[in-house]
Amino acid sequence: MKKFIISSRPKQMTKNLLIFVPIFFTIDKWILYSYTDIQMIIFKSLLTFFSFCCCSIIGYQINDFIDRNLDKFHPVKKNRPIANNEIKYIELFLFIILVFIVGGFFAYLVNINVLFLFILYLLLSIFYSYIFKNYFLMDLIFIVVFYIVRMSAGTMAISFDISIWLYILTGVSSFLIITIKRVSESKNNLNNTRSNISFYRNKVFKRLIFFLGIITCVTYLIYTVLEVFENQKNWIFILTSFFFFMGIIRYIQLTNDDSKGEFPEEIILKDKYIFLSIMFFFLFILVSLIKN
């Protein structure tokens, strides 16, 4: 059982927390509902989260299976259960089928729209692993799409509309994080599983990261200002921009001169300044929504 847990990459499941963004940013709308309705909204968000965790797990298994021979020469990836032959092919196949059934069932329990996005995510993941991850820029675009699909699933689960600016923000910020990740991988010179990794050694990507950081911050600022001016949120909401900026700046600073960006989830979970920025960010959002 342990080998399947390791192969599922539990730390990577933090990416699926994006599914809870819609429910969090619409708390001022559903908080007035009856207790039963609130329970159902939260329950559907949780089911969607677990469903897309299953999506991610399947995607990682397929990706590791495709890269198993190359991963054997990677100093870190060689220890993955599929690369070191701990998981046999028949075990892998049965594991994928089981996770697919569980994830699909969870998605179906939410609604047909989430089930559609569940299947769409899996299909995109297969195309990405087999074809597009080896094409320059296409790998970035696909990963951005994965994040947007997660956000859409979170929205479909609760049946509340969210601002288009949150989708734009998701796209720009995920583009920033994955670009930093690819540049870090190229610095490491350890990732031999991607034929396109050498492209990211170009100095232009340093400038691109800086530009994307600015665009990400500006996008969030525009979103907060529009929400206030459209009377969707109160003025406290704009103050969340400060903590958002601090988190982005700190992340870019940490990944600027070394290879830390290869594992973004570890930076976010371990750096105390980013952690504090996130805590205060959500605290101020919560206060602004409650006071609205």
LINLINLIN-V384209 format. One record per residue. RES is the residue in one letter. SS is DSSP state (2 for helix, 1 for strand, 0 for the rest). PHI is phi in degrees with one decimal (none if undefined). PSI is psi as a letter, one per 30 degrees, with the letter a starting at -180 (* if undefined). Layout:
BEGIN
RES/SS/PHI/PSI
RES/SS/PHI/PSI
END
This chain:
BEGIN
M/0/none/e
K/2/-59.6/e
K/2/-65.8/e
F/2/-73.5/e
I/2/-65.2/e
I/2/-62.1/e
S/2/-66.1/f
S/0/-79.2/f
R/0/54.7/i
P/2/-53.8/e
K/2/-61.6/e
Q/2/-70.7/f
M/2/-67.0/f
T/2/-60.6/f
K/2/-61.3/e
N/2/-77.3/f
L/2/-64.2/f
L/2/-58.2/f
I/2/-61.2/f
F/2/-85.3/f
V/2/-59.7/e
P/2/-59.5/e
I/2/-67.3/e
F/2/-72.3/e
F/2/-78.7/f
T/0/-114.7/g
I/2/-58.2/e
D/2/-69.2/f
K/2/-90.0/e
W/2/-92.5/f
I/0/-65.4/f
L/0/-87.3/f
Y/0/-72.2/l
S/0/-69.3/l
Y/2/-57.9/e
T/2/-65.2/e
D/2/-66.3/e
I/2/-62.9/e
Q/2/-57.9/e
M/2/-66.6/e
I/2/-61.8/e
I/2/-65.5/e
F/2/-61.2/e
K/2/-66.4/e
S/2/-65.5/e
L/2/-65.0/e
L/2/-61.5/e
T/2/-64.2/e
F/2/-59.2/e
F/2/-66.3/e
S/2/-62.6/e
F/2/-78.4/f
C/2/-63.7/e
C/2/-63.4/e
C/2/-57.7/e
S/2/-62.4/e
I/2/-60.3/e
I/2/-61.5/e
G/2/-58.8/e
Y/2/-67.1/e
Q/2/-65.5/e
I/2/-64.5/e
N/2/-62.6/e
D/2/-66.9/e
F/2/-66.9/e
I/2/-64.4/e
D/0/-94.7/g
R/2/-56.5/e
N/2/-73.1/e
L/2/-75.3/e
D/2/-63.6/f
K/0/-63.2/f
F/0/-101.2/g
H/0/-90.3/k
P/0/-61.0/f
V/0/-105.1/e
K/2/-68.8/f
K/2/-64.5/f
N/2/-88.2/f
R/0/-67.5/k
P/0/-55.4/e
I/0/-75.5/e
A/0/-66.7/e
N/0/-96.3/g
N/0/65.7/g
E/0/-68.3/e
I/0/-101.0/j
K/0/-76.4/l
Y/2/-59.9/e
I/2/-66.6/e
E/2/-65.3/e
L/2/-63.4/e
F/2/-61.2/e
L/2/-65.8/e
F/2/-63.9/e
I/2/-62.8/e
I/2/-60.9/e
L/2/-62.3/e
V/2/-64.7/e
F/2/-62.5/e
I/2/-63.7/e
V/2/-63.4/e
G/2/-63.3/e
G/2/-64.8/e
F/2/-65.8/e
F/2/-59.7/e
A/2/-63.7/e
Y/2/-63.1/e
L/2/-63.9/f
V/2/-74.2/d
N/0/-174.8/l
I/2/-67.2/f
N/2/-66.7/e
V/2/-66.5/e
L/2/-61.6/e
F/2/-60.7/e
L/2/-67.6/e
F/2/-60.0/e
I/2/-67.8/e
L/2/-59.5/e
Y/2/-60.6/e
L/2/-63.6/e
L/2/-63.3/e
L/2/-62.4/e
S/2/-63.5/e
I/2/-66.5/e
F/2/-60.5/e
Y/2/-62.6/e
S/2/-66.1/e
Y/2/-83.9/e
I/0/-126.2/d
F/2/-77.6/f
K/2/-68.8/f
N/2/-97.1/g
Y/0/-107.9/k
F/0/-55.0/k
L/0/73.7/e
M/2/-63.4/e
D/2/-64.7/e
L/2/-66.8/e
I/2/-62.2/e
F/2/-62.7/e
I/2/-67.2/e
V/2/-60.3/e
V/2/-62.1/e
F/2/-57.5/e
Y/2/-66.3/e
I/2/-67.2/e
V/2/-63.5/e
R/2/-59.2/e
M/2/-59.8/e
S/2/-62.2/e
A/2/-63.6/e
G/2/-61.8/e
T/2/-71.3/e
M/2/-62.6/e
A/2/-65.3/e
I/2/-103.0/f
S/0/59.7/h
F/0/-115.6/k
D/0/-79.0/k
I/0/-122.0/l
S/0/-62.7/k
I/2/-58.9/f
W/2/-67.7/f
L/2/-69.7/e
Y/2/-67.9/e
I/2/-61.4/e
L/2/-60.6/e
T/2/-60.2/e
G/2/-64.5/e
V/2/-67.5/e
S/2/-67.9/e
S/2/-69.6/e
F/2/-63.4/e
L/2/-63.3/e
I/2/-64.7/e
I/2/-72.3/e
T/2/-66.0/e
I/2/-60.6/e
K/2/-62.2/e
R/2/-66.8/e
V/2/-63.3/e
S/2/-65.0/e
E/2/-62.8/e
S/2/-68.5/e
K/2/-68.4/e
N/2/-63.8/e
N/0/57.9/g
L/0/-106.5/f
N/0/-88.6/j
N/0/-98.9/g
T/0/-87.7/f
R/0/-118.8/k
S/0/-73.2/f
N/0/-98.6/g
I/2/-65.5/f
S/2/-64.1/f
F/2/-61.3/e
Y/2/-80.6/g
R/2/-82.3/f
N/0/-63.6/k
K/0/-64.0/f
V/2/-63.1/f
F/2/-72.6/f
K/2/-62.4/e
R/2/-69.5/e
L/2/-63.7/e
I/2/-62.3/e
F/2/-60.0/e
F/2/-64.0/e
L/2/-64.5/e
G/2/-61.9/e
I/2/-64.2/e
I/2/-61.1/e
T/2/-61.7/e
C/2/-64.6/e
V/2/-64.2/e
T/2/-61.2/e
Y/2/-67.6/e
L/2/-61.7/e
I/2/-59.5/e
Y/2/-59.4/e
T/2/-65.3/e
V/2/-63.9/e
L/2/-64.2/e
E/2/-62.3/e
V/2/-70.8/e
F/2/-68.8/f
E/0/-92.1/g
N/0/62.4/g
Q/0/-85.4/f
K/0/-137.1/l
N/0/-97.1/l
W/0/-61.9/f
I/2/-60.3/f
F/2/-60.0/e
I/2/-63.7/e
L/2/-65.0/f
T/2/-64.1/f
S/2/-58.8/e
F/2/-59.2/e
F/2/-71.7/e
F/2/-63.6/e
F/2/-60.7/e
M/2/-60.5/e
G/2/-64.8/e
I/2/-65.9/e
I/2/-62.3/e
R/2/-63.7/e
Y/2/-64.1/e
I/2/-64.3/e
Q/2/-62.0/e
L/2/-66.5/e
T/0/-100.5/g
N/0/-70.6/e
D/0/-114.7/g
D/0/-141.2/a
S/0/-103.7/g
K/2/-61.5/f
G/2/-65.3/f
E/2/-67.1/f
F/2/-128.0/i
P/2/-59.0/e
E/2/-64.5/e
E/2/-72.0/e
I/2/-62.5/e
I/2/-63.9/e
L/2/-81.3/f
K/2/-103.8/f
D/0/-76.8/k
K/2/-68.2/e
Y/2/-70.5/e
I/2/-66.4/e
F/2/-60.5/e
L/2/-65.3/e
S/2/-60.0/e
I/2/-65.6/e
M/2/-61.6/e
F/2/-68.6/e
F/2/-58.4/e
F/2/-70.7/e
L/2/-63.1/e
F/2/-68.0/e
I/2/-63.9/e
L/2/-61.6/e
V/2/-62.5/e
S/2/-65.5/e
L/2/-73.6/e
I/2/-68.5/e
K/2/-79.7/f
N/0/-67.8/*
END
